[in-house]
């Protein structure tokens, strides 16, 4: 006889319900996806739950939502909706026992508009209550205490089918200073992603006036990302295919126009629309940001899934990298800190800050330290190739592969080659030599 589930978590696992709330925050963060532009109203009974909701409301995944948090639980919700329309989503916290909670929810349902979804946060791990709530049309039942990331994953699953392909991850690259090679790192990592994981990748070159994606990949596209940013509302799958330039079987670029006779007034809203469309079609969108600071650059950084800061080991880079790190960390409490890549280390005759001192000042260890290698990088650039394409033996080649695997949250699945056994034809000869000895 099949063993019966006895907890809400076991029931959810069997029935394909909400995510495992015992998962780590890192796992919840990976599975939580951006939530569309909806209104959310929460009614809490416990201060800790209200704090969790407030932290979630400030997260980048809920950037498009409008969240309001009230105290008073389900009783306050009933009083409020007797005189006000209901939002897209109501989050109710209740410490009541099963019978009382069900009675109050039936009363609340009298005032809910069609299409309103309800999530209940309870304090009892009660399977019967869970089933009764689902029968009444409640979208989700979560058992307190909950974490912000677990809550965000549950809410995102209401508006993004867990069975559907997840939206692509956005990896943003920015240089701590001009000329540190951020674009070179960006393009090589994107190429490694497509080659290592055998997956589709799009590079979005947002340095519209001086972008190098076209040069680095030996392409000269007529159209590109500027056309999409000019009329973002027109961007669909067909137009996207026309604007993209295919560089390899799995890698395409959204090239910058690189002209100076046009003024480019980029808006954050346009960037959001374009990136949202692109990430629906590929697993990874690699964004090459210019070394400048403007509202849209800041917005792109704060909303990316991963951030990579490229810096050279000198004082100006250290200062700028720290400024970027501080502002990003302050706004992204639920995400990993920006990744640091030290580039062009060990340049001859250049005074440098020691890597340990550089890392200690920033409070983060560099993900990779890439040594100065003018020959391989220079020749690859002149040929319109990636470093590994030009020379698989280059010291930086395995570093780019490791960067790609780390940023994609994939383990290195490369299988080491086993030593080949001696050929059968030589076995008798080897045996004779041993006997002679």
Secondary structure per residue as TSV (DSSP state, phi and psi in degrees):
chain	resnum	aa	ss	phi	psi
A	1	X	-	360.0	138.5
A	2	X	-	-70.2	133.2
A	3	X	-	-68.2	134.0
A	4	X	-	-81.3	141.2
A	5	X	-	-69.5	140.8
A	6	X	-	-120.0	-4.8
A	7	X	S	-128.2	161.2
A	8	X	H	-59.2	-40.9
A	9	X	H	-62.1	-40.3
A	10	X	H	-68.0	-40.5
A	11	X	H	-60.8	-44.8
A	12	X	H	-63.4	-37.8
A	13	X	H	-65.9	-40.4
A	14	X	H	-71.2	-35.7
A	15	X	H	-98.2	5.8
A	16	X	T	70.3	36.0
A	17	X	-	-84.7	-139.0
A	18	X	S	-70.0	167.8
A	19	X	-	-68.3	161.4
A	20	X	-	-68.3	115.0
A	21	X	T	-75.2	-7.7
A	22	X	T	-88.8	-2.6
A	23	X	S	-66.3	161.0
A	24	X	-	-74.5	160.5
A	25	X	H	-61.3	-34.6
A	26	X	H	-62.5	-39.4
A	27	X	H	-68.4	-42.0
A	28	X	H	-62.2	-40.6
A	29	X	H	-62.6	-38.7
A	30	X	H	-68.8	-35.1
A	31	X	H	-87.0	-23.7
A	32	X	-	-71.2	130.3
A	33	X	-	-118.1	162.1
A	34	X	-	-57.5	141.4
A	35	X	-	-100.5	137.2
A	36	X	-	-66.5	179.0
A	37	X	S	-74.6	90.6
A	38	X	-	-130.2	167.0
A	39	X	E	-104.1	135.0
A	40	X	E	-126.4	129.4
A	41	X	E	-123.2	128.9
A	42	X	E	-117.0	141.8
A	43	X	E	-126.6	108.1
A	44	X	E	-106.6	157.6
A	45	X	S	-109.7	-27.4
A	46	X	S	-114.1	137.0
A	47	X	H	-60.6	-36.5
A	48	X	H	-62.6	-38.3
A	49	X	H	-67.2	-39.3
A	50	X	H	-62.4	-37.5
A	51	X	H	-65.6	-40.4
A	52	X	H	-60.9	-44.4
A	53	X	H	-64.0	-37.5
A	54	X	H	-66.3	-41.2
A	55	X	H	-62.7	-43.6
A	56	X	H	-63.4	-39.3
A	57	X	H	-63.8	-26.5
A	58	X	T	-90.3	-1.9
A	59	X	S	-77.7	154.0
A	60	X	G	-63.0	-26.5
A	61	X	G	-70.5	-21.2
A	62	X	G	-107.9	20.8
A	63	X	T	-61.3	-30.3
A	64	X	T	-89.6	-9.3
A	65	X	S	-87.6	162.0
A	66	X	E	-114.7	113.7
A	67	X	E	-114.4	131.8
A	68	X	E	-127.4	137.7
A	69	X	E	-120.1	129.6
A	70	X	E	-127.6	157.3
A	71	X	E	-100.5	165.6
A	72	X	S	113.4	-8.6
A	73	X	H	63.3	-152.2
A	74	X	H	-67.5	-29.4
A	75	X	H	-66.4	-41.3
A	76	X	H	-66.4	-35.3
A	77	X	H	-64.5	-43.9
A	78	X	H	-61.9	-44.7
A	79	X	H	-63.5	-38.3
A	80	X	H	-68.5	-44.4
A	81	X	H	-82.5	-4.6
A	82	X	T	-68.9	-21.4
A	83	X	T	-122.7	-5.5
A	84	X	S	-132.6	149.8
A	85	X	-	-68.8	153.8
A	86	X	-	-85.5	150.6
A	87	X	-	-82.8	-170.4
A	88	X	S	-66.9	-36.4
A	89	X	E	-141.2	132.1
A	90	X	E	-114.3	130.2
A	91	X	E	-110.4	120.7
A	92	X	E	-115.7	127.9
A	93	X	E	-104.7	136.9
A	94	X	E	-144.6	135.1
A	95	X	-	-99.0	4.5
A	96	X	-	-67.2	157.1
A	97	X	-	-72.9	171.3
A	98	X	H	-54.6	-53.0
A	99	X	H	-63.3	-44.1
A	100	X	H	-65.8	-41.4
A	101	X	H	-63.5	-42.7
A	102	X	H	-64.5	-39.3
A	103	X	H	-62.6	-44.6
A	104	X	H	-67.2	-37.2
A	105	X	H	-66.7	-37.9
A	106	X	H	-61.6	-37.7
A	107	X	H	-67.4	-42.2
A	108	X	H	-62.7	-36.8
A	109	X	H	-61.2	-22.9
A	110	X	T	-65.9	-22.1
A	111	X	T	-111.6	2.5
A	112	X	-	-85.0	135.2
A	113	X	-	-75.3	156.3
A	114	X	T	-62.5	137.1
A	115	X	T	93.8	-11.6
A	116	X	-	-74.6	132.1
A	117	X	E	-100.4	149.0
A	118	X	E	-127.3	130.3
A	119	X	E	-116.1	130.1
A	120	X	E	-109.4	130.3
A	121	X	E	-106.1	111.1
A	122	X	E	-109.8	174.4
A	123	X	S	-118.0	16.3
A	124	X	-	-131.0	123.4
A	125	X	-	-82.5	76.8
A	126	X	-	-117.5	113.1
A	127	X	H	-66.9	-40.7
A	128	X	H	-63.7	-41.8
A	129	X	H	-60.6	-43.7
A	130	X	H	-57.4	-45.8
A	131	X	H	-65.8	-40.8
A	132	X	H	-64.4	-37.8
A	133	X	H	-65.2	-42.4
A	134	X	H	-63.5	-38.0
A	135	X	H	-62.0	-32.0
A	136	X	T	-85.1	2.9
A	137	X	T	91.0	8.6
A	138	X	-	-67.2	133.0
A	139	X	S	-73.6	-34.0
A	140	X	E	-157.8	146.5
A	141	X	E	-126.1	119.7
A	142	X	E	-114.5	140.7
A	143	X	E	-98.2	122.9
A	144	X	S	-71.2	152.0
A	145	X	S	-81.1	151.9
A	146	X	-	-123.6	161.2
A	147	X	-	-104.2	157.1
A	148	X	H	-56.3	-41.7
A	149	X	H	-71.1	-36.3
A	150	X	H	-65.0	-40.8
A	151	X	H	-62.9	-43.7
A	152	X	H	-64.1	-37.7
A	153	X	H	-65.1	-41.5
A	154	X	H	-63.7	-43.3
A	155	X	H	-67.8	-39.8
A	156	X	H	-66.9	-31.4
A	157	X	H	-68.4	-21.1
A	158	X	H	-70.1	-28.0
A	159	X	H	-115.3	-4.4
A	160	X	S	-131.8	115.1
A	161	X	-	-58.4	125.7
A	162	X	T	-61.1	-25.0
A	163	X	T	-82.3	-17.5
A	164	X	S	-77.4	160.7
A	165	X	-	-63.3	129.8
A	166	X	-	-67.0	153.7
A	167	X	-	-66.9	150.6
A	168	X	-	-65.4	151.8
A	169	X	E	-79.5	142.2
A	170	X	E	-106.3	121.0
A	171	X	E	-113.9	115.1
A	172	X	E	-102.6	131.6
A	173	X	E	-112.7	134.6
A	174	X	E	-144.0	145.0
A	175	X	E	-91.0	141.7
A	176	X	S	-69.0	-20.2
A	177	X	S	-156.0	154.0
A	178	X	T	-63.9	141.1
A	179	X	T	83.3	12.7
A	180	X	S	-90.7	-0.9
A	181	X	-	89.3	24.3
A	182	X	H	-61.6	-42.0
A	183	X	H	-65.3	-39.6
A	184	X	H	-62.0	-45.5
A	185	X	H	-61.6	-45.1
A	186	X	H	-56.8	-50.0
A	187	X	H	-69.8	-38.7
A	188	X	H	-67.9	-38.0
A	189	X	H	-67.3	-40.7
A	190	X	H	-61.1	-43.8
A	191	X	H	-62.7	-42.9
A	192	X	H	-63.8	-38.2
A	193	X	H	-57.5	-48.1
A	194	X	H	-67.8	-34.5
A	195	X	H	-82.4	-41.8
A	196	X	H	-69.9	-48.3
A	197	X	S	-91.7	-4.9
A	198	X	-	53.7	47.3
A	199	X	-	-131.1	161.0
A	200	X	-	-79.4	136.4
A	201	X	E	-135.4	140.2
A	202	X	E	-121.1	129.8
A	203	X	E	-97.8	121.4
A	204	X	E	-102.9	109.9
A	205	X	E	-91.0	104.0
A	206	X	-	-97.6	8.3
A	207	X	-	-88.4	81.5
A	208	X	T	-63.2	-32.4
A	209	X	T	-88.0	-32.2
A	210	X	T	-132.3	20.8
A	211	X	-	-61.5	148.9
A	212	X	-	-117.2	8.9
A	213	X	H	-60.0	-41.9
A	214	X	H	-61.0	-44.7
A	215	X	H	-65.8	-46.7
A	216	X	H	-63.4	-31.7
A	217	X	T	-102.5	12.2
A	218	X	T	58.0	48.2
A	219	X	-	-127.3	153.3
A	220	X	-	-135.2	69.6
A	221	X	-	-72.0	148.3
A	222	X	S	-83.0	-38.7
A	223	X	S	-114.9	162.3
A	224	X	-	-170.7	-149.0
A	225	X	H	-70.9	-26.1
A	226	X	H	-62.7	-36.6
A	227	X	H	-65.2	-36.9
A	228	X	H	-70.1	-41.0
A	229	X	H	-69.3	-27.0
A	230	X	H	-68.6	-37.8
A	231	X	T	-136.2	72.1
A	232	X	G	-62.6	-28.4
A	233	X	G	-67.7	-17.9
A	234	X	G	-87.9	-10.4
A	235	X	-	-72.2	117.3
A	236	X	-	-134.3	-172.5
A	237	X	H	-62.4	-40.1
A	238	X	H	-67.2	-46.6
A	239	X	H	-66.1	-36.8
A	240	X	H	-59.3	-43.1
A	241	X	H	-62.0	-35.1
A	242	X	H	-73.4	-33.0
A	243	X	H	-84.7	-23.0
A	244	X	-	-77.6	150.0
A	245	X	E	-114.7	121.5
A	246	X	E	-82.5	124.5
A	247	X	-	-103.7	-28.0
A	248	X	S	-153.2	-173.6
A	249	X	S	-59.3	-34.7
A	250	X	S	-121.3	-1.6
A	251	X	E	-117.1	129.1
A	252	X	E	-128.8	156.3
A	253	X	E	-122.5	144.3
A	254	X	E	-100.4	88.6
A	255	X	-	-76.6	151.9
A	256	X	-	-82.0	149.5
A	257	X	-	-69.1	-30.0
A	258	X	-	52.8	55.2
A	259	X	-	-130.5	150.4
A	260	X	S	-109.7	-1.2
A	261	X	S	-91.2	9.7
A	262	X	S	-126.0	143.3
A	263	X	-	-94.5	129.9
A	264	X	-	-107.5	109.6
A	265	X	-	-105.8	91.3
A	266	X	-	-84.5	135.2
A	267	X	-	-109.5	149.0
A	268	X	H	-62.1	-37.7
A	269	X	H	-63.0	-42.5
A	270	X	H	-63.4	-41.7
A	271	X	H	-61.2	-43.1
A	272	X	H	-58.6	-47.2
A	273	X	H	-62.2	-47.0
A	274	X	H	-63.4	-48.0
A	275	X	H	-65.2	-37.6
A	276	X	H	-62.3	-39.5
A	277	X	H	-67.5	-44.8
A	278	X	H	-64.1	-42.2
A	279	X	H	-71.6	-11.6
A	280	X	T	-78.3	-12.8
A	281	X	T	-111.9	-13.4
A	282	X	-	-139.5	154.1
A	283	X	S	-69.4	-26.4
A	284	X	E	-138.1	129.8
A	285	X	E	-115.9	117.2
A	286	X	E	-103.3	117.0
A	287	X	E	-103.4	122.2
A	288	X	E	-98.6	103.9
A	289	X	-	-92.8	144.0
A	290	X	-	-74.0	159.1
A	291	X	S	-82.1	84.6
A	292	X	-	-154.3	166.0
A	293	X	-	-128.9	113.5
A	294	X	-	-146.5	166.6
A	295	X	H	-55.9	-38.5
A	296	X	H	-74.3	-33.2
A	297	X	H	-65.6	-45.6
A	298	X	H	-59.8	-42.7
A	299	X	H	-63.6	-42.4
A	300	X	H	-63.5	-40.4
A	301	X	H	-63.5	-49.4
A	302	X	H	-67.2	-23.6
A	303	X	H	-99.3	-1.0
A	304	X	-	-74.4	154.8
A	305	X	S	-76.9	-34.9
A	306	X	E	-136.0	143.7
A	307	X	E	-123.9	132.0
A	308	X	E	-121.1	121.3
A	309	X	E	-103.6	122.3
A	310	X	E	-99.4	130.9
A	311	X	E	-141.8	150.6
A	312	X	-	-96.3	153.4
A	313	X	S	-80.0	64.4
A	314	X	S	-133.2	177.1
A	315	X	H	-67.7	-44.2
A	316	X	H	-62.0	-41.4
A	317	X	H	-63.6	-39.9
A	318	X	H	-62.2	-46.0
A	319	X	H	-61.8	-48.3
A	320	X	H	-67.6	-40.6
A	321	X	H	-62.8	-39.2
A	322	X	H	-65.9	-40.3
A	323	X	H	-61.8	-43.6
A	324	X	H	-66.0	-44.4
A	325	X	H	-56.9	-46.9
A	326	X	H	-62.9	-45.1
A	327	X	H	-71.2	-33.2
A	328	X	H	-72.3	-44.9
A	329	X	H	-61.3	-39.1
A	330	X	H	-65.3	-26.3
A	331	X	H	-102.3	-5.3
A	332	X	-	-132.9	66.4
A	333	X	T	-66.6	-23.8
A	334	X	T	-100.0	11.5
A	335	X	S	-121.9	160.3
A	336	X	-	-66.0	151.0
A	337	X	-	-61.9	161.6
A	338	X	-	-56.7	145.3
A	339	X	E	-83.6	145.6
A	340	X	E	-114.0	130.0
A	341	X	E	-121.2	121.8
A	342	X	E	-89.6	122.2
A	343	X	E	-115.9	152.9
A	344	X	E	57.6	39.0
A	345	X	E	-73.2	146.0
A	346	X	T	76.6	29.4
A	347	X	-	-68.5	129.8
A	348	X	T	-57.2	137.6
A	349	X	T	64.5	11.6
A	350	X	-	-104.4	123.4
A	351	X	-	-64.4	133.0
A	352	X	-	-130.8	153.4
A	353	X	-	-81.0	134.8
A	354	X	-	-58.2	142.4
A	355	X	H	-58.0	-41.4
A	356	X	H	-61.9	-42.3
A	357	X	H	-67.0	-40.6
A	358	X	H	-60.6	-46.4
A	359	X	H	-66.5	-41.0
A	360	X	H	-63.3	-39.4
A	361	X	H	-65.4	-32.6
A	362	X	H	-88.3	-18.8
A	363	X	T	73.9	25.0
A	364	X	S	-149.8	137.5
A	365	X	-	-78.9	139.7
A	366	X	-	-65.2	139.1
A	367	X	S	-68.1	-38.0
A	368	X	E	-149.7	150.1
A	369	X	E	-118.1	113.9
A	370	X	E	-104.5	120.5
A	371	X	E	-73.7	153.3
A	372	X	-	-62.8	125.4
A	373	X	-	-146.9	79.8
A	374	X	H	-66.1	-30.5
A	375	X	H	-68.4	-56.6
A	376	X	H	-68.2	-43.7
A	377	X	H	-67.7	-41.8
A	378	X	H	-65.4	-46.2
A	379	X	H	-66.4	-39.8
A	380	X	H	-61.8	-42.4
A	381	X	H	-64.2	-44.8
A	382	X	H	-63.4	-31.5
A	383	X	H	-85.5	-6.9
A	384	X	T	68.4	38.4
A	385	X	-	-123.4	162.7
A	386	X	-	-82.8	160.9
A	387	X	H	-59.3	-44.5
A	388	X	H	-69.2	-29.8
A	389	X	H	-64.8	-41.4
A	390	X	H	-72.4	-44.5
A	391	X	-	-149.7	107.8
A	392	X	T	-66.5	-17.9
A	393	X	T	-89.0	-2.5
A	394	X	S	-60.5	142.4
A	395	X	H	-60.8	-30.2
A	396	X	H	-77.9	-18.7
A	397	X	H	-57.3	-52.3
A	398	X	H	-66.5	-26.8
A	399	X	H	-66.5	-40.6
A	400	X	H	-66.3	-36.8
A	401	X	H	-63.9	-43.2
A	402	X	H	-65.2	-39.8
A	403	X	H	-59.3	-45.4
A	404	X	H	-61.2	-43.7
A	405	X	H	-67.5	-38.4
A	406	X	H	-66.8	-46.4
A	407	X	H	-69.3	-24.2
A	408	X	T	-91.7	0.0
A	409	X	T	58.8	37.1
A	410	X	-	-113.9	141.1
A	411	X	-	-79.8	152.6
A	412	X	-	-68.9	112.6
A	413	X	-	-100.2	15.0
A	414	X	-	-66.4	134.3
A	415	X	-	-97.7	125.5
A	416	X	-	-68.8	139.7
A	417	X	-	-71.7	130.7
A	418	X	-	-80.2	146.7
A	419	X	-	-64.2	131.6
A	420	X	-	-73.8	136.6
A	421	X	-	-68.4	156.3
A	422	X	-	-59.0	146.2
A	423	X	-	-62.6	144.9
A	424	X	H	-58.4	-35.3
A	425	X	H	-62.4	-24.3
A	426	X	H	-92.1	-13.2
A	427	X	H	-55.7	-48.9
A	428	X	H	-60.8	-38.5
A	429	X	H	-64.2	-44.5
A	430	X	H	-62.4	-37.4
A	431	X	H	-65.3	-39.5
A	432	X	H	-64.9	-40.4
A	433	X	H	-62.2	-39.6
A	434	X	H	-63.2	-40.6
A	435	X	H	-65.6	-38.7
A	436	X	H	-63.5	-39.9
A	437	X	-	-65.7	360.0
